[in-house]
Amino acid sequence: MTLDKTARATVEVAVQFSEPVFKKNNERRRKFLLLVIVIGLLLSLTATAQDKRSTDLLVERLGEGFVSNTANVNGTTLHYVRGGNGPAVILLHGYPFDWYSYHKVMPLLVKKFTVVAVDLRGVGKSSATHGGYDSPNMAEDIYQLTQQLKLAQVYIVGHDIGGMVAYAFARRYPRATRGAMILDVPLPGLDSWEESIAGPDFWHIPFHQIPNLPEQLLADRQTVYFRYILNRDHFSDADVAYYASAYAGRDRLRAGLEFYRAFPANGKFNTSQRSVIDVPVVWAAGEKSFFGKIGPSVVEDLRAHGCTNTKSEIIKGSGHEVPIEQPRIVAELIERYASL
């Protein structure tokens, strides 16, 4: 069992305190530290229980029939929330979010679909790992999850980082995919990528990619940072605090940054994919998002890379955070294409 931040701090302070106090009595120091470690474990268990209650409450708010669970896949543990019946729809979040970014979309889909919203590797209740944050490997995470859940021919939807994973999933497992929807994100390695991220609005990409520095600057300051980057028109302070908690702690904070550090690897994968696949791919962007301007270029790029059945959509009245800003339109798009 790993200690949470509060419990680790308790142990570290105790170690520093015990050395001068018990310098001449190693047995007393050993017993004292053992007691502190037990207290630390109890604090961790309490924090874990509180965390679970918080998740359970959010799941209950979705409506009847939704459950929260985990699965061990591809060297990590993925947390997911599942509900409904029918053909499977997998929902993958972007940064700085977790599964809850689809909480307004999920209840609109469960009458027709089995809906599974996943915490990507390292985020929220999913386990962080040393590596493996490139989109092809995270697509393997999701594929193994669908196999464990016995979900065949899934429709996969991804927003932002999740959109990169959705594309890699369709590429790696076309026979397991009845369609893919990429929400408001260009794809590294395609021509439209460089066109998309050239402006000053994308300063955060090179910042996140700097080795080690962002972790030191953002540690325990995720709430301040997320408040700055998330639009106040759509995200309350409580929303920001919740999403900051999904990236709390050294390992989860680093996992979110590793998504960006994996962009070069994602680009190499995407560039290499030239085989023809007939998986229906929809690229959709917010009307007010910068990416709303590049839909035709993205579609052209995807077709040039062998995705013969590709089209674009515009989500009216939305900026970048489409599942939050226009959940009904997003749900309608998913229903339309996932039902084919």
N, C-alpha and C positions, 0 to 999 in steps of 0.2 A: 504494500500500500504506500502511495506517495503522500506526503504532507502538503496541505494547501499553504498559501502564502503566510497566513496568520500563525499557523502551527509551526512552520519552518522558522519564522522570526522568533517565536517563543523558545525554541530549542537553541537557536544561535545565541540569543541573549543569555540563556542559562549557561551555555558553554563558556562564554566570556566571563560570566559572573563567578562560575565555580572554580576557575583556575587559581585566582589569588586567594579565595576564601578557603579552599580545601587543598592548598598546595602541599601540605605535609601529611595529608590523610587521603590516600588514593581510594581506599575502600569507601569512605564517606562520599567522595566525589563520584565514584562509580554508581552508588545507590541513588545519589541525587540526580545524576544525569538520566538514569533509568526511569526514575519517577517523572522527570520532565518529558522524556520521550513518550511515556504512556499518556501524559496530559496532552501532548501534541497530537497523538493519534486520536484521542477523544475529541479534540477540537476539529480535527479533519473529518471525523465521522459526523459530527454535528453539522459542519459546513456542507458536507455531501448530502445529508438528509434535508437540510434547508434548500439546497440547490434542486434536489429532486422534487420537493414540494412545490417550488416555484415553477418548474417545468410542467408538473402535473396540472397545476392551475391554468397555465397557458393552454395546455392541450384540452382541458375541460371546456375552455371558452370557445373552442372551435365548434363544439356541438357533439352530439351523441355519436359514439362509434369510433372516435379517434383514439389511438393509443401511441405511447412512446416506448421505444425499445432500442436495443443495440445489437450489433452483429460483428463478429470478428472476421475481417476480410483483409487479404493482401498485406498482412503485417501490421494492421492497425485495427482499431475498433471504431465503427461508425455508429453514430446516433441518428435515428430517424423517427419521424412521426407519420403514422399510417392511418388511413380511414377510407371508407367507401367500398364499393364493389364494381366489378366490370373490368374493361381493359385498363392496363396499368399506365399511369402517368407519373414520371419521376421529375421532381422539382429540385433544382440546384441553385443555391444562392450565390451572390457576389460578395465583394468586400465593401464595407466592413460589417457584414450581416451574418446570420445563421439561418436555420430553417424557418424561423419566425417571420422572415421577410415575406413569406407567402401566406401569412395567416388570414389575410382578407380574400385570397384566391381559393384556398383549399375548400372552404365550405360550399363554394359555388360549383365545385367539380364532382363532389362525392356522390351525387345522385346517378351519375353515368360512369364514373371511373373509380378504380382503385388508385388513390392518391398517396404518394410517398414523398415527403419532403425531408431532405438529408442535410445533416451538418457535414460539410466537407472535412476531409482529414485535418486534424489539428484544431478545429474550431468548435466552440460550444462544448457539447458533451462527447464529441468525438476525440479520439486520442491523438496527441501530437507525436510525430516521429522525427528522427534526425533528418531524413530526406524524403523524396518521393512526391514533391508538390508540383511536378510538371503535369500538364493536362492529360497526356497519354496514360501515366500511371494512376492518376485519380480516376480516369475513365475505367481502369481495371478495378479500382475500389468499387465503383458503382456496378460494374458488370457482375462481380462476385456477390455483391449484395442482392442483385436481382435473381441470381441463381439460388442463393440461400432462401429467398422469399418465394421462390418458385413462380416468378413473374416472367412470362414469355412475351416476346414482341412488344417491348415497352415503347412508349412515346416519351422522349426525354426533352425537358425544357431547362434551359440554363440562362441565368441573368448575369451579366458582367463576367467575373471569373468563371462562374458556373456555365456560362455560354461557351467558353473555351473547352471546358470539360465535355459538354454536350456534343460539340462538334467532334472531338476526339473519340467519343463513344460511338457515334455514328460511323466514323471512319474505321475504327478497330473492329466493331461488331455489327456490321450492316445487317446480318441475318437475324440479329436479336433486336433490331430497331425498326419499328414501323414508321418512325418519323422523328425529326429533331427540330426544336425551335430555339433560336439563338436571340436573346433579348438584349439589345442595346450595347453591343460590344463588337469591335472589329477583331480580326484574328491575326496574331503575329505570324509573319512569314508571307502573308498575302500582300499584294501591292497596295491595297487600300489601308493597310496598317500604318505605314509611314505617313501617309496623307492625313490619317486620323489623329495622330498623337503629336503633331508638330507644334501645336499652339501652346501658349502659356498656361492654359487650363489643366495641362497634364504634367505639371511640375512634380506631382506626387510620385509618378512612376520612377524617374531616376532617383528620387529621394529614398523610396522604399528599397531600391536595388542596391544602395550603398551597403557594403558588408558591415555588420555589427553596430554602426552608428545609430540608426533609427531605434533599435532596441534600447539603447542607453537613454536616448532623448525621450522616448515614449513610455518607458516603464512606469507603471502606476499613474500615467497621465493620459490613458486612452480616452477617458471621458472628455477631457479638454480638447483633444485632437479630433475626436469624432463629432463633438459639438461644432467645431469649426468647419468640418467638411460636409456635414449633413444639413440640408435645407430646413430652416425653422418652420417653413410653411407646411412641411409634411412630417417632421420629427420633433416631438416634444422632448423636454429634458429627460423625462422618464424613459422614452424610447432610446435616447442616446445612452443613458446609463445601462439599460438592458443590453444593448449591442456591445457596449464597452466591456461588460462582464463576459461576453462570449469570447473575448480576446484577452482576458485577464490572466496574469501570470506569465512568466518568462517564455514558457514553451508555446503557449497559444499565441502570444504576441509575435513571436518569431515565425510561427506557421503562417500567419497572415501576410507577413513580409516576404516569406519564401514563395508565395504565389507569384509575386512580381519578379523575384529573382529567377524564376523558372521561365520567364517569357522567351529568352533566347532558345531554350530547349523546345518550348512550344513551337517557336518559329521554324526550327529545323524539322520538326515532325510535320508541321502543316505544309512546308515547302516540298517535302518529299512525297506527299500524298497526291498521286496523279492518276491512280486507277479509277475507272468509271464505276460509280455506284448510283443506283436509282432510288436510294432512300430519300423521301421527300424532306427537304430542308427549307425552313422558313426563317428568314432573318428579319426581325422586327425592331424598330427603334422608336423612341419617343419623338413626337412632333417638335417639341421644344429642345430636345437634346441636340448637341453638336452632331451626334452620329446619325440623326435624322436626315442629314444632307447626303450621306454616302451610300445609301441603300443600293442604288443601281451599280455602283462600283463594286460593292461587296458581292452582289449576285453575279456580276460578270467574272470576278475572281474565282468564286466557287465553281462556276460552270467551267472555267478554264482549267480547274483542277479536278474535273471529272464528276462533279455533283450535278448531274444532268437535270434533276427535278428540283430546282431551286427558285424561290420567289421571295419578294420583300413585302413588308407591311409597315404602315405608319400608325402609331398609337396616339390618337388625337388627345391633345391637352396634357401630354405628359412630358416631363423631362427625363433624366437618366434612370431614376429609380422607379421603373414602370410597374413592378408588382405592388408597390406601396401607393403610388400616385394614381394609377388607373387600374385597380384590381379587376373591376367588372369587364373592362375591355380586354384585359389580358386573359381572363377566364373564358370569355367568348371566343377569342382567337384559338386558345388551346382546345376548346370544345369543338370548334369547327374543323381544325386540322387533325386532332387526335381521334376523331370519329371516323375518318376516311378509311 
